[in-house]
Amino acid sequence: MFGKICVVRTYSAGAFIGTIAERDGKEVVLKNARRLWYWDGAASLSQLANKGVSKPENCKFPAPVAEILLTEVIEIIPATEAAVESIAAVEEWSA
């Protein structure tokens, strides 16, 4: 999955989308990573990775970061082009 855009779920830090730059066991470095804090219009991370969201106005995805090291990764799902476009179209959320 190196170099692919994937949805990554961790044990305690939540879910992210980004490009897999490195992987070592349960540690993954993501480039251009965006936290998927709250979504609407997808029933699961699998659906999110396959289809994206159908209600982008209700989603809360903060701005992406250039790079992040995620520990305790428990799931990596390759994202389709449609999902990547859908998630990228969600406006950056901030409190």
Backbone torsions as a table, in degrees:
resi	resn	phi	psi	omega
1	MET	NA	1.2	179.8
2	PHE	-56.1	129.7	178.0
3	GLY	86.0	-5.4	180.0
4	LYS	-95.0	151.2	173.5
5	ILE	-82.1	125.1	-175.5
6	CYS	-135.5	156.2	168.2
7	VAL	-91.6	127.5	-176.3
8	VAL	-121.7	127.9	176.8
9	ARG	-110.1	135.2	178.2
10	THR	-109.4	168.6	-179.9
11	TYR	-66.5	-41.8	-174.4
12	SER	-134.1	-8.8	-177.5
13	ALA	-97.2	-3.7	178.4
14	GLY	97.1	-156.3	-175.7
15	ALA	-116.8	150.0	-177.4
16	PHE	-141.0	160.2	168.2
17	ILE	-125.5	138.4	179.3
18	GLY	178.1	-179.4	-179.5
19	THR	-91.2	127.0	179.3
20	ILE	-69.3	116.4	179.5
21	ALA	-100.8	-36.6	-179.9
22	GLU	-150.9	152.1	172.7
23	ARG	-145.4	133.4	177.0
24	ASP	-142.0	99.2	-177.0
25	GLY	62.4	-121.5	-179.0
26	LYS	-90.7	6.7	178.5
27	GLU	-103.7	134.7	179.4
28	VAL	-134.4	134.1	171.8
29	VAL	-99.8	123.1	176.5
30	LEU	-108.2	138.4	172.5
31	LYS	-102.0	149.3	-179.9
32	ASN	48.3	53.0	-172.4
33	ALA	-91.7	138.0	177.9
34	ARG	-126.1	128.2	178.6
35	ARG	-73.5	133.7	177.4
36	LEU	-98.6	78.6	-170.4
37	TRP	-72.5	-45.4	179.0
38	TYR	-149.5	131.6	177.9
39	TRP	-132.4	156.6	177.8
40	ASP	-136.8	139.9	179.9
41	GLY	97.5	16.8	172.0
42	ALA	-150.3	133.1	-174.6
43	ALA	-79.0	-22.5	-175.7
44	SER	-155.6	171.3	175.5
45	LEU	-64.6	-32.5	178.0
46	SER	-62.5	-46.4	178.3
47	GLN	-65.8	-39.4	177.9
48	LEU	-59.1	-43.6	-179.6
49	ALA	-70.3	-27.3	-178.7
50	ASN	-90.2	-40.2	-172.7
51	LYS	-120.6	-16.7	-174.8
52	GLY	84.1	-154.0	-177.9
53	VAL	-113.8	147.8	178.4
54	SER	-101.2	-7.2	179.1
55	LYS	-130.0	66.5	-175.6
56	PRO	-60.7	-26.8	-179.1
57	GLU	-66.9	-18.3	-179.7
58	ASN	-99.3	-3.8	-175.4
59	CYS	-83.6	152.7	177.4
60	LYS	-125.7	91.2	178.1
61	PHE	-117.8	110.4	178.4
62	PRO	-64.2	174.0	178.5
63	ALA	-61.2	148.5	177.6
64	PRO	-70.9	157.3	172.4
65	VAL	-112.7	152.8	-177.0
66	ALA	-62.6	-37.4	-176.3
67	GLU	-159.2	145.2	176.2
68	ILE	-147.6	141.8	173.0
69	LEU	-99.0	119.3	178.1
70	LEU	-105.5	129.6	176.2
71	THR	-107.8	161.0	-179.9
72	GLU	58.4	43.6	176.1
73	VAL	-72.1	131.1	-178.2
74	ILE	-119.5	-7.2	-179.2
75	GLU	-158.1	134.7	175.6
76	ILE	-132.2	121.4	-177.0
77	ILE	-125.1	118.5	176.0
78	PRO	-59.3	138.2	-179.0
79	ALA	-96.3	140.4	175.9
80	THR	-77.7	164.7	177.8
81	GLU	-61.8	-38.8	179.0
82	ALA	-62.2	-41.6	179.5
83	ALA	-66.8	-43.8	179.6
84	VAL	-59.7	-45.0	179.2
85	GLU	-64.1	-42.0	-179.7
86	SER	-62.8	-46.4	-178.5
87	ILE	-69.0	-39.7	179.0
88	ALA	-63.8	-26.9	-178.7
89	ALA	-78.7	-11.5	178.6
90	VAL	-73.1	127.7	179.3
91	GLU	-61.3	145.1	178.7
92	GLU	-64.1	129.1	-178.8
93	TRP	-99.5	139.5	172.3
94	SER	-146.9	153.7	-177.9
95	ALA	-82.3	NA	NA
